[in-house]
Amino acid sequence: MEAPRLAHTMSSPASPCEEVIKNLSLEAIQLCDRDGNKSQDSGIAEMEELPVPHNIKISNITCDSFKISWEMDSKSKDRITHYFIDLNKKENKNSNKFKHKDVPTKLVAKAVPLPMTVRGHWFLSPRTEYTVAVQTASKQVDGDYVVSEWSEIIEFCTADYSKVHLTQLLEKAEVIAGRMLKLSVFYRNQHKEYFDYIREHHGNAMQPSVKDNSGSHGSPISGKLEGIFFSCNTEFNTGKPPQDSPYGRYRFEVAAEKLFNPNTNLYFGDFYCMYTAYHYVILVIAPVGSPGDEFCKQRLPQLNIKDNKFLTCDEEDGVMVYHHAQDVILEVIYTDPVDLSLGTVAEITGHQLMSLSTANAKKDPSCKTCNISVGR
């Protein structure tokens, strides 16, 4: 008896090859492992001469799909009815030592013209390293399979979220952003030693640094975009920045127009939570034409600085007026150096709430508010 089939999706047909691919059958089955050890009652016949895939190529990699192709000898090629694809996350040898060998990790695909698209958010995650190996198989009348030896093992890494995926996140964030409140300053909290170091070693200018891996696993800015983190949320009752901070007791404040104005572009970077009721939105402010601006144009949805749900900049009676969303915590990345002379540094009077830190924070993959239907 065949094992149950898994739900699956394929890329939209654009060629006769891909028209066939959409009928790909993915099954959860018990197969022999890459070392040739067969699971008990696996339903696989003794190995016969079938061509072994070689020279495997992975292409068209996205955050939740890839194309795979390989070469085969012509001998017995016409007997092939299926391909067995062993797809696993690349892990260290000890991380999975308690996993039972008979747990299915294989995909079964009907033999179709190559390259073949493999797609599915239930087993593919963005920015994740995988290993893949392939067998050819011939399904027999009694339901058993005759299989070839396994191919060599190939490694590859899935891609970041595309603009399409980030736009889906953006739309989810807009739903909960809430009403807009006025703000007048951006601020950055750090320890006193940080500001002393900036003055002594960087000529008074805070320097961009590479963003950490907090937030969505597939975010294209994590580990790549260089910038300086600022906050801009205000307290509802005072209209001023809160006096508490998880990042240090010294605060640099700068007038909003110094960093955010018609000479800057605004981009949506991420939307996430950390197993809490409140959510974070990451925005990027980049001076027009700067390296940061060019980076973001290729990867992030751009926002209208005068009209969006998170952070706006508009002129009223000759004066720039700024608003921020009330119901999300905004993290703003400015992509150029910022001189301390543009603002002031002073000690805050509140507490250092370390529990609110987002440094390398992991996103809650089960939250329905801030996740989209691609790999986590």
Backbone hydrogen bonds in HBPLUS format (Angstrom, degrees):
<---DONOR---> <-ACCEPTOR-->    atom                        ^
c    i                          cat <-CA-CA->   ^        H-A-AA   ^      H-
h    n   atom  resd res      DA  || num        DHA   H-A  angle D-A-AA Bond
n    s   type  num  typ     dist DA aas  dist angle  dist       angle   num
A0028-ALA N   A0004-PRO O   3.42 MM  24  6.36 168.8  2.43 167.4 167.4     1
A0006-LEU N   A0026-LEU O   2.99 MM  20  5.76 164.9  2.01 145.8 150.7     2
A0019-GLU N   A0015-SER O   2.88 MM   4  6.13 140.6  2.04 150.3 162.9     3
A0020-VAL N   A0016-PRO O   3.21 MM   4  6.49 144.0  2.35 141.0 148.2     4
A0020-VAL N   A0017-CYS O   3.10 MM   3  5.38 128.4  2.38 100.9 113.2     5
A0021-ILE N   A0017-CYS O   3.07 MM   4  6.38 150.7  2.15 140.9 150.0     6
A0022-LYS N   A0018-GLU O   3.19 MM   4  6.34 142.7  2.34 142.0 147.5     7
A0023-ASN N   A0020-VAL O   3.01 MM   3  5.72 157.7  2.06 119.0 125.6     8
A0024-LEU N   A0021-ILE O   2.80 MM   3  5.14 156.1  1.86 123.2 123.6     9
A0033-ASP N   A0037-ASN O   3.01 MM   4  5.54 153.2  2.08 146.3 145.3    10
A0036-GLY N   A0033-ASP O   2.89 MM   3  5.36 163.0  1.92 117.6 122.3    11
A0045-ALA N   A0145-TYR O   2.64 MM 100  5.50 139.5  1.80 135.4 149.3    12
A0054-HIS N   A0071-GLU O   2.99 MM  17  5.35 153.2  2.06 148.3 155.0    13
A0071-GLU N   A0054-HIS O   2.84 MM  17  5.35 175.3  1.84 168.2 167.3    14
A0057-LYS N   A0069-SER O   2.80 MM  12  5.27 165.1  1.82 150.2 152.3    15
A0069-SER N   A0057-LYS O   3.00 MM  12  5.27 150.0  2.09 148.7 155.9    16
A0059-SER N   A0067-LYS O   2.94 MM   8  5.13 160.9  1.98 141.3 146.2    17
A0067-LYS N   A0059-SER O   2.83 MM   8  5.13 167.4  1.85 158.3 155.5    18
A0062-THR N   A0065-SER O   2.91 MM   3  5.19 173.0  1.91 147.1 147.1    19
A0159-ALA N   A0062-THR O   3.08 MM  97  4.82 169.3  2.09 106.0 107.0    20
A0120-GLY N   A0064-ASP O   3.20 MM  56  5.97 165.0  2.22 164.8 167.3    21
A0066-PHE N   A0118-VAL O   2.99 MM  52  5.51 146.2  2.11 147.6 158.0    22
A0118-VAL N   A0066-PHE O   2.82 MM  52  5.51 172.0  1.83 174.3 177.0    23
A0068-ILE N   A0116-MET O   2.87 MM  48  5.37 155.7  1.93 145.0 151.7    24
A0116-MET N   A0068-ILE O   2.90 MM  48  5.37 164.1  1.92 151.2 151.0    25
A0077-LYS N   A0074-SER O   3.09 MM   3  5.18 162.8  2.12 126.2 124.5    26
A0079-ARG N   A0076-SER O   3.08 MM   3  5.51 159.9  2.12 112.4 118.8    27
A0080-ILE N   A0077-LYS O   3.24 MM   3  5.70 165.4  2.26 113.1 117.5    28
A0081-THR N   A0137-ALA O   2.86 MM  56  6.10 159.0  1.91 149.4 156.5    29
A0111-ALA N   A0081-THR O   2.83 MM  30  5.15 165.2  1.86 128.9 124.9    30
A0082-HIS N   A0137-ALA O   3.11 MM  55  5.06 170.2  2.12 137.7 137.0    31
A0137-ALA N   A0082-HIS O   2.91 MM  55  5.06 144.9  2.04 157.7 149.0    32
A0083-TYR N   A0109-ALA O   2.71 MM  26  5.12 156.4  1.76 154.0 161.9    33
A0109-ALA N   A0083-TYR O   2.87 MM  26  5.12 170.2  1.88 156.5 159.8    34
A0084-PHE N   A0135-GLN O   2.94 MM  51  4.98 165.0  1.96 138.1 143.2    35
A0135-GLN N   A0084-PHE O   2.88 MM  51  4.98 151.2  1.96 143.9 151.3    36
A0085-ILE N   A0107-LEU O   2.81 MM  22  5.01 169.7  1.83 152.4 156.0    37
A0107-LEU N   A0085-ILE O   2.81 MM  22  5.01 156.4  1.87 142.8 151.0    38
A0086-ASP N   A0133-ALA O   2.85 MM  47  5.18 168.3  1.86 156.7 159.9    39
A0133-ALA N   A0086-ASP O   3.11 MM  47  5.18 142.9  2.26 130.5 141.6    40
A0088-ASN N   A0131-THR O   3.03 MM  43  5.39 166.1  2.05 155.2 158.8    41
A0131-THR N   A0088-ASN O   2.78 MM  43  5.39 156.5  1.83 157.5 165.3    42
A0090-LYS N   A0129-GLU O   2.84 MM  39  5.41 175.8  1.84 131.5 131.7    43
A0095-SER N   A0092-ASN O   3.10 MM   3  5.58 150.0  2.20 113.8 122.3    44
A0099-LYS N   A0096-ASN O   3.07 MM   3  5.53 166.5  2.09 119.0 123.1    45
A0103-VAL N   A0100-HIS O   3.14 MM   3  5.73 169.7  2.15 120.4 123.0    46
A0123-PHE N   A0120-GLY O   3.36 MM   3  5.98 162.2  2.40 111.7 116.3    47
A0124-LEU N   A0120-GLY O   3.06 MM   4  5.99 133.2  2.29 146.9 160.6    48
A0127-ARG N   A0159-ALA O   3.07 MM  32  5.02 148.8  2.17 116.5 122.4    49
A0158-THR N   A0128-THR O   3.02 MM  30  5.42 160.3  2.06 143.9 143.2    50
A0130-TYR N   A0156-PHE O   2.77 MM  26  5.52 169.3  1.78 170.9 173.7    51
A0156-PHE N   A0130-TYR O   3.02 MM  26  5.52 156.1  2.08 149.0 153.5    52
A0132-VAL N   A0154-ILE O   2.82 MM  22  5.29 148.4  1.92 149.5 159.3    53
A0154-ILE N   A0132-VAL O   2.90 MM  22  5.29 173.0  1.91 153.7 155.2    54
A0151-SER N   A0134-VAL O   2.87 MM  17  5.31 140.6  2.03 142.0 154.7    55
A0148-SER N   A0136-THR O   2.89 MM  12  5.41 149.5  1.98 159.6 160.4    56
A0138-SER N   A0146-VAL O   2.71 MM   8  5.05 150.2  1.80 147.7 157.4    57
A0146-VAL N   A0138-SER O   2.89 MM   8  5.05 161.0  1.93 138.7 144.7    58
A0140-GLN N   A0144-ASP O   2.72 MM   4  5.32 176.8  1.72 169.3 168.7    59
A0143-GLY N   A0140-GLN O   2.99 MM   3  5.28 161.3  2.02 111.7 116.5    60
A0161-TYR N   A0218-GLY O   2.68 MM  57  5.00 175.7  1.68 141.2 140.9    61
A0166-LEU N   A0162-SER O   3.00 MM   4  6.33 162.9  2.03 153.4 158.5    62
A0167-THR N   A0163-LYS O   2.83 MM   4  5.98 146.0  1.94 144.8 153.7    63
A0168-GLN N   A0164-VAL O   3.21 MM   4  6.53 143.4  2.35 138.8 147.8    64
A0168-GLN N   A0165-HIS O   3.08 MM   3  5.11 122.5  2.42  94.6 109.1    65
A0169-LEU N   A0165-HIS O   3.08 MM   4  6.52 152.4  2.16 146.2 153.7    66
A0170-LEU N   A0166-LEU O   2.78 MM   4  6.05 156.6  1.84 147.6 154.7    67
A0171-GLU N   A0167-THR O   2.97 MM   4  6.17 159.2  2.01 146.0 150.2    68
A0172-LYS N   A0168-GLN O   3.15 MM   4  6.43 149.7  2.24 142.1 150.0    69
A0173-ALA N   A0169-LEU O   2.91 MM   4  6.21 155.2  1.97 152.4 159.7    70
A0174-GLU N   A0170-LEU O   2.93 MM   4  6.20 151.5  2.02 151.9 159.7    71
A0175-VAL N   A0172-LYS O   3.25 MM   3  5.43 134.2  2.47  98.4 109.8    72
A0176-ILE N   A0173-ALA O   3.21 MM   3  5.71 135.7  2.42 108.7 118.2    73
A0327-ASP N   A0177-ALA O   2.95 MM 150  5.11 153.5  2.02 145.9 143.6    74
A0326-GLN N   A0179-ARG O   2.87 MM 147  5.66 142.7  2.01 158.1 167.7    75
A0181-LEU N   A0324-HIS O   2.78 MM 143  5.35 163.0  1.81 157.1 158.6    76
A0324-HIS N   A0181-LEU O   2.71 MM 143  5.35 151.9  1.79 150.7 159.3    77
A0183-LEU N   A0322-TYR O   3.09 MM 139  5.54 149.8  2.19 126.8 128.0    78
A0256-ALA N   A0184-SER O   2.88 MM  72  5.52 167.4  1.90 139.5 136.5    79
A0186-PHE N   A0254-VAL O   2.94 MM  68  5.50 159.9  1.98 162.5 165.8    80
A0254-VAL N   A0186-PHE O   2.95 MM  68  5.50 159.2  1.99 161.3 165.6    81
A0187-TYR N   A0231-SER O   2.98 MM  44  5.33 160.7  2.01 145.9 151.0    82
A0231-SER N   A0187-TYR O   2.76 MM  44  5.33 164.3  1.79 157.9 163.4    83
A0188-ARG N   A0252-PHE O   2.87 MM  64  5.15 146.4  1.98 140.9 151.8    84
A0252-PHE N   A0188-ARG O   2.86 MM  64  5.15 167.6  1.88 145.2 148.0    85
A0190-GLN N   A0250-TYR O   2.82 MM  60  5.44 160.2  1.86 158.8 165.6    86
A0250-TYR N   A0190-GLN O   2.99 MM  60  5.44 149.8  2.08 162.2 170.8    87
A0194-TYR N   A0191-HIS O   2.98 MM   3  5.45 135.7  2.19 109.6 121.1    88
A0196-ASP N   A0192-LYS O   3.00 MM   4  6.30 158.1  2.05 153.6 160.6    89
A0197-TYR N   A0193-GLU O   2.93 MM   4  6.05 153.5  2.00 142.5 149.2    90
A0198-ILE N   A0194-TYR O   2.99 MM   4  6.30 154.8  2.05 149.6 156.6    91
A0199-ARG N   A0195-PHE O   3.06 MM   4  6.29 159.8  2.10 147.7 152.2    92
A0200-GLU N   A0196-ASP O   3.04 MM   4  6.22 156.8  2.10 146.6 153.1    93
A0201-HIS N   A0197-TYR O   2.79 MM   4  5.71 166.5  1.81 156.1 159.6    94
A0202-HIS N   A0198-ILE O   3.04 MM   4  4.99 146.3  2.15 125.2 132.3    95
A0204-ASN N   A0198-ILE O   3.17 MM   6  5.36 152.3  2.25 133.2 130.4    96
A0205-ALA N   A0202-HIS O   3.08 MM   3  5.61 166.4  2.10 118.6 122.9    97
A0340-LEU N   A0204-ASN O   2.81 MM 136  5.70 173.7  1.82 168.0 168.1    98
A0206-MET N   A0338-VAL O   2.77 MM 132  5.15 152.0  1.85 153.1 143.6    99
A0338-VAL N   A0206-MET O   3.05 MM 132  5.15 151.1  2.13 136.7 145.8   100
A0209-SER N   A0227-GLY O   3.00 MM  18  5.35 167.4  2.02 130.8 127.9   101
A0227-GLY N   A0209-SER O   2.96 MM  18  5.35 161.7  1.99 137.2 135.7   102
A0211-LYS N   A0225-LEU O   2.89 MM  14  5.83 159.3  1.93 167.4 171.1   103
A0223-GLY N   A0211-LYS O   2.85 MM  12  5.24 147.3  1.96 127.1 137.8   104
A0215-GLY N   A0361-ALA O   3.10 MM 146  6.26 137.8  2.29 142.5 154.4   105
A0219-SER N   A0216-SER O   3.19 MM   3  5.36 169.3  2.20 111.2 113.7   106
A0224-LYS N   A0221-ILE O   3.19 MM   3  5.24 165.4  2.21 122.4 121.6   107
A0225-LEU N   A0221-ILE O   3.02 MM   4  4.86 162.5  2.05 127.1 132.8   108
A0228-ILE N   A0334-TYR O   2.72 MM 106  5.12 150.2  1.81 139.8 149.4   109
A0334-TYR N   A0228-ILE O   2.89 MM 106  5.12 166.7  1.91 143.2 144.6   110
A0230-PHE N   A0332-VAL O   2.63 MM 102  5.01 150.7  1.72 153.9 163.0   111
A0332-VAL N   A0230-PHE O   2.86 MM 102  5.01 165.4  1.88 160.8 158.1   112
A0235-GLU N   A0240-LYS O   2.76 MM   5  5.66 162.7  1.79 155.5 155.1   113
A0239-GLY N   A0235-GLU O   2.79 MM   4  5.29 155.7  1.85 150.7 155.9   114
A0245-SER N   A0351-HIS O   2.95 MM 106  6.46 158.8  1.99 160.6 167.6   115
A0353-LEU N   A0245-SER O   2.94 MM 108  5.58 121.2  2.30 103.1 114.7   116
A0348-ILE N   A0249-ARG O   2.81 MM  99  5.51 160.3  1.85 151.9 158.2   117
A0251-ARG N   A0346-ALA O   2.82 MM  95  5.48 172.1  1.83 154.2 156.0   118
A0346-ALA N   A0251-ARG O   2.99 MM  95  5.48 153.7  2.06 142.7 148.9   119
A0253-GLU N   A0344-THR O   2.89 MM  91  5.46 156.0  1.95 155.6 162.9   120
A0344-THR N   A0253-GLU O   2.97 MM  91  5.46 151.3  2.06 148.6 157.1   121
A0258-LYS N   A0255-ALA O   2.96 MM   3  5.65 156.9  2.01 122.0 129.1   122
A0259-LEU N   A0256-ALA O   3.16 MM   3  5.79 147.3  2.27 115.7 123.1   123
A0260-PHE N   A0256-ALA O   2.92 MM   4  5.89 163.3  1.95 162.4 167.4   124
A0264-THR N   A0261-ASN O   2.90 MM   3  5.58 153.1  1.97 132.8 133.0   125
A0288-VAL N   A0263-ASN O   2.93 MM  25  5.80 178.9  1.93 146.4 146.6   126
A0265-ASN N   A0286-ALA O   2.81 MM  21  5.32 168.4  1.82 150.0 151.5   127
A0286-ALA N   A0265-ASN O   2.96 MM  21  5.32 164.3  1.99 151.5 156.7   128
A0303-LEU N   A0266-LEU O   2.81 MM  37  5.45 173.6  1.81 146.9 149.1   129
A0267-TYR N   A0284-VAL O   2.87 MM  17  5.01 150.9  1.95 143.6 152.2   130
A0284-VAL N   A0267-TYR O   2.89 MM  17  5.01 158.1  1.94 140.0 145.0   131
A0268-PHE N   A0301-PRO O   2.95 MM  33  5.61 164.5  1.97 165.5 170.6   132
A0269-GLY N   A0282-ILE O   2.75 MM  13  5.06 156.8  1.80 159.4 154.9   133
A0270-ASP N   A0282-ILE O   3.34 MM  12  4.97 141.5  2.50 131.2 129.2   134
A0282-ILE N   A0270-ASP O   2.97 MM  12  4.97 161.5  2.00 128.1 133.8   135
A0272-TYR N   A0280-TYR O   3.01 MM   8  5.39 158.4  2.05 146.9 153.6   136
A0280-TYR N   A0272-TYR O   2.77 MM   8  5.39 175.8  1.77 172.0 173.4   137
A0364-ASP N   A0273-CYS O   3.08 MM  91  6.02 150.3  2.17 141.9 147.1   138
A0329-ILE N   A0279-HIS O   2.87 MM  50  6.19 173.6  1.87 160.1 161.8   139
A0281-VAL N   A0329-ILE O   2.98 MM  48  6.19 157.5  2.03 146.9 150.0   140
A0331-GLU N   A0281-VAL O   2.87 MM  50  6.14 162.5  1.90 158.6 160.0   141
A0283-LEU N   A0331-GLU O   2.89 MM  48  6.24 158.3  1.93 153.9 160.8   142
A0333-ILE N   A0283-LEU O   2.83 MM  50  6.22 160.8  1.87 153.3 159.4   143
A0285-ILE N   A0333-ILE O   2.79 MM  48  6.04 163.2  1.82 155.4 161.0   144
A0335-THR N   A0285-ILE O   3.23 MM  50  6.59 153.9  2.30 164.0 170.0   145
A0290-SER N   A0287-PRO O   3.00 MM   3  5.55 162.3  2.03 143.1 142.7   146
A0293-ASP N   A0290-SER O   3.00 MM   3  5.03 119.5  2.38  98.1 113.5   147
A0294-GLU N   A0290-SER O   3.03 MM   4  6.41 156.5  2.09 156.0 162.0   148
A0295-PHE N   A0291-PRO O   2.97 MM   4  6.21 155.3  2.03 148.0 154.9   149
A0296-CYS N   A0292-GLY O   3.03 MM   4  6.23 163.0  2.06 147.8 151.6   150
A0297-LYS N   A0293-ASP O   2.96 MM   4  6.11 156.5  2.02 150.5 156.9   151
A0299-ARG N   A0296-CYS O   3.00 MM   3  5.15 140.0  2.16 103.5 115.3   152
A0300-LEU N   A0296-CYS O   2.78 MM   4  5.20 174.4  1.78 155.5 155.3   153
A0307-ASP N   A0304-ASN O   3.11 MM   3  5.24 137.3  2.30 102.0 113.9   154
A0313-CYS N   A0305-ILE O   2.71 MM   8  5.60 152.2  1.79 146.8 154.6   155
A0325-ALA N   A0310-PHE O   2.86 MM  15  4.73 136.6  2.05 140.1 138.2   156
A0312-THR N   A0323-HIS O   2.97 MM  11  5.30 159.2  2.02 143.9 150.4   157
A0323-HIS N   A0312-THR O   3.26 MM  11  5.30 152.6  2.34 130.6 135.8   158
A0314-ASP N   A0321-VAL O   3.04 MM   7  5.40 164.2  2.06 152.7 157.8   159
A0321-VAL N   A0314-ASP O   2.64 MM   7  5.40 169.1  1.65 170.0 173.9   160
A0316-GLU N   A0319-VAL O   2.76 MM   3  5.26 168.8  1.77 153.3 153.3   161
A0319-VAL N   A0316-GLU O   3.03 MM   3  5.26 158.7  2.07 109.4 116.3   162
A0342-LEU N   A0339-ASP O   3.05 MM   3  5.79 167.8  2.06 120.6 124.6   163
A0343-GLY N   A0340-LEU O   3.14 MM   3  5.75 166.0  2.16 116.7 121.0   164
A0356-LEU N   A0353-LEU O   3.12 MM   3  5.91 166.5  2.14 122.4 126.5   165
A0357-SER N   A0354-MET O   3.07 MM   3  5.43 168.0  2.09 116.1 119.0   166
A0361-ALA N   A0358-THR O   3.08 MM   3  4.94 164.7  2.10 121.9 117.1   167
A0367-CYS N   A0364-ASP O   3.43 MM   3  5.76 167.5  2.45 110.7 114.2   168
A0374-VAL N   A0372-ILE O   2.87 MM   2  5.74 140.5  2.03  98.9  90.9   169
